[in-house]
Amino acid sequence: MVLTFYKYESNGFVKIPFVEAGIKAGFPSPAEDFQGKRISLDKELVKNETATFYAKVDGDSMQDAGMSDGDLLVIDRSLEPQNGKIAVCMLDGDFTVKRLRVDKDGVYLVPENKSYQEIKVGEDQELVIWGIVTYVIKKV
Amino acid sequence: MHLYNSVLIYLCGMYGIVDCNSFYASCERAFKPNLIGKPIVVLSNNDGCVIARSKEAKPYVKMGAVAFKNKNDFKKYGIHVFSSNYTLYGDMSSRVMSIISKYVDDIEPYSIDEAFFKLKNVSGKEAELIGKQIKDDVMQHLGLPVSVGIAASKALAKLANNIVKKYPEQTQNVYVIGTDEQRIKALKWTRIGDVWGIGRRLATKLKEMNVDKAYEFTLLSDELVRNKFSVVGLRLKRDLEGKPTIGFEEVHDKYMIATTRSFPNVVSDLKEIEERVATFANSCAEKLRKQKSECSAAYVFLKSNRFGKDYVKLGAMVHFGFATSSSITITKGVLEKLREIFKVGYTYKKAGVILVSIKPNASHQTRLFGDENPKHQLLMRTMDTLNDKMGQGKLKLANQDIKRTWKMRQEHLSPQYTTRLSDIITINCK
């Protein structure tokens, strides 16, 4: 007779089902079936995690668009720049945030404050659209 | 053979590699677009020497150039100098990895700026589209330029990537070796020394055998390659033949953790070095616990100034006798060994601790005699939680100097744009 021996192998884990509610003898919580997820600003404000960056506003040229000095901007770089969107741009090496206006004459960077002039992007100027502003967060 | 290969390509899917171009320099540029097209170098920890160069800086600065000796050249050629900002590079790297993983079936991060990926059941055309999509997305989302190489195996994907690097314009930064003809053409184009995994020593050995190009290597018989270059060489040959043999690494955890630093000044006092090494050991142990691993040995070393008169390099292994992740055990063992190897009368410039034999702590082998004191685990957990909440270094071991916080020399450090709220970019609205 040939005996074959098998070695007992264990991966070190024993799976035990986890009953989330616990097992109690009392009356079950009536709220259980209505449990909601807590509100997460991250989920609300960040649509595209890998493409989201934050920036701080310095100055008041976009005040009428609700962006004041010291406010926090949420920027989504995955969005395409479009006419009418508020964009973080780099114009000749400087970061600025303005509303984009594109018409047949060219590209304009439009401030939202009457005391500032709009900028027409000249042919010899270098404009990089860095990202699109999606939210403004202010401290009250 | 032809038919066989193309069938194989189709059945096994394809492998690709994404490689960020001049990654460190590109990360700096992502937040300073005005530096696009300008020469940039990034310095090592402590601003010692050049560890990364943008394409534009390459003609003027050698890799590893000592920073202070090249100050004049930096100025003369308008080179922008940065201290290494690993917090930023690490965050950008993980963003790149998540973008890639959206498009592929499997991903293997290979280094901070490189990742292999796998595509199941795709044609060469589809693979090329996916490669382009990855390249465009990384550029749009992060402002980082990447090169993508795709082929039937990892070694060939690397080769495709080299072609991209050589011909960025023609390939538009994406190249697929999709047919056997393209494969052979690429192999004939590639010098054997440039093949992934062929070291300098092997390249010399192969040149002696009149193998100059990768193609000639694939013409050698399997037996010969096996005898001369072991099974590793044979695997590489198969890979280059378009039969994927080098698989994906399953382990994503690091199997070596190290903290090594040059001192800002030379140090000869054992007490001072002990404090430094204790800090290194503690920092390694923290990283170890973070990835839920434990180690059973460590290597500690001490080096004098390489350019000084008496150059010494001292080092030794420490065996803990059991697997541990306790700062106390690791630091104690490392310091005991340090005192053994320390030599009086030298001035030291660099020290380091490297943890080895690392395993996940889920597979901890309990020992009847000489196992870790179970109280350590609880203590470490408390220490990590507190440090996490209140800032690194709030809670230290007593062999670390409490008051002293060692600062690296980082005179050109850019902000931590993505990981610290006080460091985000400021936008001029004036």
HADDOCK unambig.tbl for C-alpha pairs under 7 A between the chains (distance, minus, plus):
assign (segid A and resid 50 and name CA) (segid B and resid 95 and name CA) 5.14 0.50 0.50
assign (segid A and resid 50 and name CA) (segid B and resid 141 and name CA) 6.96 0.50 0.50
assign (segid A and resid 51 and name CA) (segid B and resid 141 and name CA) 4.54 0.50 0.50
assign (segid A and resid 51 and name CA) (segid B and resid 142 and name CA) 6.24 0.50 0.50
assign (segid A and resid 53 and name CA) (segid B and resid 418 and name CA) 6.68 0.50 0.50
assign (segid A and resid 54 and name CA) (segid B and resid 424 and name CA) 6.11 0.50 0.50
assign (segid A and resid 55 and name CA) (segid B and resid 424 and name CA) 5.27 0.50 0.50
assign (segid A and resid 55 and name CA) (segid B and resid 425 and name CA) 4.86 0.50 0.50
assign (segid A and resid 55 and name CA) (segid B and resid 426 and name CA) 5.60 0.50 0.50
assign (segid A and resid 55 and name CA) (segid B and resid 427 and name CA) 6.69 0.50 0.50
assign (segid A and resid 56 and name CA) (segid B and resid 424 and name CA) 6.73 0.50 0.50
assign (segid A and resid 56 and name CA) (segid B and resid 425 and name CA) 6.25 0.50 0.50
assign (segid A and resid 56 and name CA) (segid B and resid 426 and name CA) 4.67 0.50 0.50
assign (segid A and resid 56 and name CA) (segid B and resid 427 and name CA) 5.96 0.50 0.50
assign (segid A and resid 57 and name CA) (segid B and resid 426 and name CA) 5.93 0.50 0.50
assign (segid A and resid 57 and name CA) (segid B and resid 427 and name CA) 5.10 0.50 0.50
assign (segid A and resid 57 and name CA) (segid B and resid 428 and name CA) 6.59 0.50 0.50
assign (segid A and resid 57 and name CA) (segid B and resid 429 and name CA) 6.60 0.50 0.50
assign (segid A and resid 58 and name CA) (segid B and resid 426 and name CA) 6.44 0.50 0.50
assign (segid A and resid 58 and name CA) (segid B and resid 427 and name CA) 5.71 0.50 0.50
assign (segid A and resid 58 and name CA) (segid B and resid 428 and name CA) 5.12 0.50 0.50
assign (segid A and resid 58 and name CA) (segid B and resid 429 and name CA) 5.45 0.50 0.50
assign (segid A and resid 59 and name CA) (segid B and resid 428 and name CA) 6.30 0.50 0.50
assign (segid A and resid 59 and name CA) (segid B and resid 429 and name CA) 4.32 0.50 0.50
assign (segid A and resid 59 and name CA) (segid B and resid 430 and name CA) 4.74 0.50 0.50
assign (segid A and resid 60 and name CA) (segid B and resid 429 and name CA) 5.72 0.50 0.50
assign (segid A and resid 60 and name CA) (segid B and resid 430 and name CA) 6.18 0.50 0.50
assign (segid A and resid 61 and name CA) (segid B and resid 429 and name CA) 5.04 0.50 0.50
assign (segid A and resid 61 and name CA) (segid B and resid 430 and name CA) 5.64 0.50 0.50
assign (segid A and resid 62 and name CA) (segid B and resid 429 and name CA) 6.80 0.50 0.50
assign (segid A and resid 77 and name CA) (segid B and resid 140 and name CA) 6.41 0.50 0.50
assign (segid A and resid 77 and name CA) (segid B and resid 141 and name CA) 4.92 0.50 0.50
assign (segid A and resid 78 and name CA) (segid B and resid 140 and name CA) 5.90 0.50 0.50
assign (segid A and resid 78 and name CA) (segid B and resid 141 and name CA) 4.92 0.50 0.50
assign (segid A and resid 93 and name CA) (segid B and resid 33 and name CA) 6.81 0.50 0.50
assign (segid A and resid 93 and name CA) (segid B and resid 34 and name CA) 4.44 0.50 0.50
assign (segid A and resid 95 and name CA) (segid B and resid 427 and name CA) 5.39 0.50 0.50
assign (segid A and resid 95 and name CA) (segid B and resid 428 and name CA) 6.02 0.50 0.50
assign (segid A and resid 96 and name CA) (segid B and resid 427 and name CA) 5.27 0.50 0.50
assign (segid A and resid 96 and name CA) (segid B and resid 428 and name CA) 5.01 0.50 0.50
assign (segid A and resid 96 and name CA) (segid B and resid 429 and name CA) 5.98 0.50 0.50
assign (segid A and resid 97 and name CA) (segid B and resid 427 and name CA) 6.65 0.50 0.50
assign (segid A and resid 97 and name CA) (segid B and resid 429 and name CA) 6.50 0.50 0.50
